[in-house]
Amino acid sequence: MSGLKKVLKLRTVVSASAGLAMATSVYLAGLQIALSVVGELAWISILVAGALCMLSAMCFSELVSLYPTAAGIKLYIQHAFNEKAAIAIGMFYVIAGASIVGAESFLLSSVMIDTVGVWVSPMVDRFFWMSVFILIVAYINYRGVQITGWAQDLMTYLMFAFLLAVSIYTLATHKVDIGPALHSPDFTIGKVLTAAGLGVFLFVGFEWVTPLAEETEDYRMVGKGMMLAVALLAITYSLFVLAMYVGLTEEQRHSGTTIPHILYGRNLFGAAGGVIFIFMSLLASVTSFNSGVLNFSRFGYAMARANILPRVFSKLHPDYATPWVAILGITIFALALCLFTLFSGQFMFIITMAAALECFIYVVISLCLIRLRKKYPDQERAYKVPFGKLIPIVNIVVFTGLMLGIFAETTRDALGRIMFRNYWVAVVMAAFALVMTAYAYVVVPRLQQAAQQRTSQRRRRRPGQS
């Protein structure tokens, strides 16, 4: 095959952009947002997070109009700064971003064990359910991007319809009094913004649709699709988190459960509600996995094509035109993450790290936009962020603050001492960054040198030689 097929339409760009965010883990994250600010006003933090992500979507839209390729994120950083920084940040972003699969699969296995009980042992059963859904999604992706796109459309839009319908029903049948909440001493600007920092997690991965630029009928759809996806997610999650909060009892909210949405469904409709929410939870996880494998595999394919990953990851299937080796690699990596989360149980740590990582990449992308405008002011852009440098500068200031806020979040121990809750998030992210920097400076030059040698050998080879 000569390359990837250009078959994706705007509806699939929207569903792929929103799909990674529509995961089972967002229900737990949504409840955490509601508990970190006055619950009836959690929607404010979610809308703030959505508005900020929309500003980032605008920045991504201009950049993808400059570099509409599967290697987009890497190219933005490379042309703005240098190749080494692009490789280190790009690879760090992929690996740390894909780690959300671990948290998502852990929560999915909690849903399944709650549904069917324990067959062998909790550990064995959890890994079984984790593996089943990841392998199903991997096979769908292997069979072709058009089939994957149809599946993504069906699952994503069904999820939107369900979440909006159940939210409207709950808010129509439950009393929501925001008056006392507005006058609560716990309702402060600081808490709203801290909750908005975690709220970024609800949108995590919307920008990962950019690697599909080579498979859309028109690359300009990517920017439009991202902005539509963020808007839909902001409206849907602001309504749903409010509805789930008022639909849970006070005891359920503070029980530490990993399946608040299932409890919420049972409160609404009894046993039938639990079954419905279990089905939708499975659909959410498959939607998120499908979008993740679809987008991460394309980025891996592009990195291998540029000799940043081993060349084998650039292989396309002869019939389906899918990067099947990259899909296989992502699948194996996802299963390894499942095992890590299974034995560590650190799913909330991963959720927090993903939120901090998104803040970091939005800062980097905004810096890239400013830099590229200065370096290539006359280069044609299908879309340009309005108001000059204002929006990227706002992005840099706000998301730097949100990231630092996540790192600096505090709690009190049993003795009343103030403790930093998330300092390990910063430590692990720094360690990831160092490893990826070492990869960029040590491994990548060897891969590129090997590729140059292969090219030289082919040029020297005469007809008739093997």
NORCOR-V264605 format. One record per residue. SS is DSSP state (H for helix, E for strand, C for the rest). D_LAST is the distance of its C-alpha to the last C-alpha in Angstrom with 2 decimals. Layout:
BEGIN
{{SS | D_LAST} {SS | D_LAST}}
END
This chain:
BEGIN
{{C | 22.80} {C | 23.37} {C | 26.00} {C | 29.26} {C | 31.88} {C | 35.05} {C | 37.60} {E | 40.03} {C | 43.66} {H | 46.37} {H | 47.87} {H | 44.63} {H | 44.30} {H | 47.86} {H | 47.31} {H | 44.11} {H | 45.92} {H | 48.98} {H | 47.19} {C | 46.06} {C | 49.69} {C | 51.20} {C | 50.82} {C | 53.22} {H | 53.44} {H | 55.19} {H | 58.26} {H | 58.78} {H | 58.01} {H | 60.46} {H | 63.20} {H | 62.55} {H | 63.02} {H | 66.27} {H | 67.52} {H | 66.74} {C | 68.91} {C | 71.86} {H | 70.30} {H | 71.91} {H | 70.48} {H | 66.88} {H | 65.94} {H | 66.82} {H | 64.18} {H | 61.59} {H | 62.40} {H | 62.25} {H | 58.80} {H | 57.76} {H | 59.13} {H | 57.25} {H | 54.00} {H | 54.68} {H | 54.82} {H | 51.43} {H | 50.11} {H | 51.31} {H | 49.40} {H | 46.20} {H | 46.79} {H | 46.86} {H | 43.74} {H | 41.72} {H | 42.87} {H | 41.28} {C | 37.96} {C | 37.47} {C | 34.19} {C | 33.23} {C | 33.18} {H | 36.71} {H | 38.61} {H | 36.06} {H | 36.06} {H | 39.87} {H | 40.16} {H | 37.33} {H | 38.85} {H | 42.35} {C | 41.75} {C | 38.36} {H | 34.98} {H | 35.87} {H | 39.04} {H | 37.27} {H | 34.72} {H | 37.47} {H | 39.95} {H | 37.51} {H | 36.02} {H | 39.54} {H | 40.82} {H | 38.27} {H | 38.74} {H | 42.50} {H | 42.90} {H | 41.02} {C | 43.35} {H | 45.99} {H | 44.29} {H | 45.82} {H | 49.33} {H | 48.96} {H | 47.73} {H | 50.51} {H | 53.16} {H | 51.72} {H | 51.97} {H | 55.59} {H | 56.33} {H | 54.89} {H | 56.77} {H | 59.94} {H | 59.40} {H | 58.48} {C | 59.59} {C | 57.88} {C | 56.22} {C | 54.83} {C | 55.41} {H | 55.33} {H | 52.15} {H | 50.22} {H | 51.49} {H | 50.63} {H | 47.00} {H | 46.82} {H | 48.07} {H | 45.89} {H | 42.75} {H | 43.71} {H | 44.08} {H | 41.03} {H | 38.84} {H | 40.52} {H | 39.86} {H | 36.22} {H | 35.77} {H | 37.58} {H | 35.29} {H | 32.16} {C | 33.38} {C | 33.47} {H | 35.32} {H | 37.76} {H | 38.95} {H | 39.15} {H | 41.16} {H | 43.60} {H | 44.15} {H | 44.70} {H | 47.20} {H | 49.19} {H | 49.45} {H | 50.21} {H | 52.88} {H | 54.48} {H | 54.71} {H | 56.34} {H | 58.84} {H | 59.77} {H | 60.26} {H | 62.36} {H | 64.45} {H | 65.26} {H | 66.05} {H | 68.47} {H | 70.12} {H | 70.59} {H | 72.01} {H | 74.36} {H | 75.70} {C | 75.84} {C | 78.00} {C | 76.15} {C | 78.55} {H | 76.91} {H | 80.27} {H | 80.72} {H | 77.04} {H | 77.46} {C | 80.33} {C | 78.68} {C | 78.41} {C | 74.84} {C | 73.88} {C | 72.90} {H | 70.47} {H | 68.68} {H | 68.15} {H | 67.05} {H | 64.37} {H | 63.27} {H | 62.97} {H | 61.06} {H | 58.55} {H | 57.92} {H | 58.16} {H | 54.95} {H | 53.27} {H | 54.42} {H | 52.11} {C | 49.21} {C | 45.82} {H | 47.08} {H | 44.81} {H | 41.67} {H | 41.47} {H | 40.00} {H | 36.34} {H | 36.92} {H | 37.43} {H | 34.11} {H | 35.18} {E | 38.72} {C | 39.86} {C | 41.35} {C | 40.62} {H | 44.33} {H | 45.13} {H | 43.88} {H | 46.73} {H | 49.33} {H | 48.13} {H | 48.34} {H | 51.90} {H | 53.00} {H | 51.57} {H | 53.42} {H | 56.64} {H | 56.43} {H | 55.71} {H | 58.61} {H | 61.10} {H | 59.98} {H | 59.87} {H | 63.10} {H | 64.91} {H | 63.26} {H | 63.79} {H | 67.44} {H | 67.85} {H | 66.28} {H | 68.49} {H | 71.71} {H | 70.57} {C | 70.25} {C | 73.26} {H | 73.96} {H | 73.16} {H | 69.80} {H | 68.82} {C | 69.33} {C | 68.19} {C | 64.71} {C | 63.15} {C | 59.44} {C | 60.23} {H | 62.95} {H | 61.85} {H | 62.41} {H | 65.91} {H | 66.54} {H | 65.60} {H | 67.94} {H | 70.73} {H | 70.37} {H | 70.02} {C | 70.51} {H | 68.08} {H | 66.62} {H | 65.85} {H | 63.97} {H | 61.83} {H | 61.13} {H | 60.10} {H | 57.91} {H | 56.04} {H | 55.78} {H | 54.60} {H | 51.76} {H | 50.95} {H | 51.09} {H | 48.64} {H | 46.16} {H | 46.57} {H | 45.90} {H | 42.93} {H | 41.44} {H | 41.85} {H | 40.52} {H | 37.30} {H | 36.84} {H | 37.30} {H | 35.88} {H | 32.59} {H | 32.18} {H | 32.89} {H | 30.37} {H | 27.75} {H | 28.70} {H | 28.64} {H | 25.09} {H | 24.06} {C | 25.68} {C | 23.97} {C | 27.38} {C | 26.50} {C | 23.23} {H | 20.70} {H | 20.78} {H | 24.31} {H | 23.21} {C | 21.69} {C | 23.71} {C | 24.59} {C | 23.26} {C | 26.82} {C | 29.21} {C | 27.55} {C | 28.82} {C | 27.27} {H | 27.37} {H | 25.96} {H | 28.52} {H | 31.17} {H | 30.36} {H | 30.60} {H | 33.93} {H | 35.20} {H | 34.58} {H | 36.15} {H | 39.11} {H | 39.71} {H | 39.73} {H | 42.27} {H | 44.33} {H | 44.61} {H | 45.62} {H | 48.31} {H | 49.44} {H | 50.18} {H | 51.44} {C | 53.36} {C | 52.91} {H | 52.45} {H | 55.06} {H | 53.40} {H | 50.14} {H | 52.12} {H | 53.84} {H | 50.64} {H | 49.05} {H | 52.13} {H | 51.98} {H | 48.26} {H | 48.92} {H | 51.68} {H | 49.37} {H | 46.61} {H | 49.26} {H | 50.51} {H | 47.03} {H | 46.37} {H | 49.78} {H | 49.06} {H | 45.77} {H | 47.71} {H | 50.27} {H | 47.67} {H | 45.52} {H | 48.65} {H | 49.50} {H | 46.05} {C | 45.31} {C | 48.75} {C | 47.79} {C | 44.60} {C | 45.19} {C | 46.08} {C | 46.69} {C | 49.12} {C | 51.10} {C | 53.22} {C | 56.86} {C | 59.36} {C | 57.10} {C | 56.30} {H | 58.98} {H | 56.92} {H | 54.05} {H | 56.69} {H | 58.64} {H | 55.46} {H | 54.83} {H | 58.42} {H | 58.89} {H | 55.65} {H | 55.92} {H | 59.41} {H | 58.38} {H | 55.60} {H | 58.05} {H | 60.58} {H | 58.28} {H | 57.72} {C | 61.44} {C | 62.79} {E | 65.50} {E | 67.44} {E | 70.24} {C | 70.07} {C | 72.84} {C | 74.82} {C | 74.67} {C | 72.26} {E | 69.84} {E | 66.22} {E | 63.03} {C | 61.30} {C | 57.84} {H | 57.15} {H | 54.40} {H | 52.62} {H | 52.46} {H | 51.35} {H | 48.46} {H | 47.33} {H | 47.44} {H | 45.39} {H | 42.75} {H | 42.68} {H | 42.25} {H | 39.33} {H | 37.57} {H | 38.35} {H | 36.78} {H | 33.67} {H | 33.54} {H | 33.95} {H | 31.92} {H | 29.18} {H | 28.29} {H | 27.49} {H | 24.94} {H | 23.30} {H | 23.33} {H | 22.00} {H | 19.01} {H | 18.43} {H | 18.75} {H | 16.21} {H | 13.60} {H | 14.74} {H | 14.65} {H | 11.09} {H | 10.13} {H | 12.70} {H | 11.58} {C | 7.99} {C | 8.70} {C | 8.44} {C | 6.58} {C | 3.77} {C | 0.00}}
END
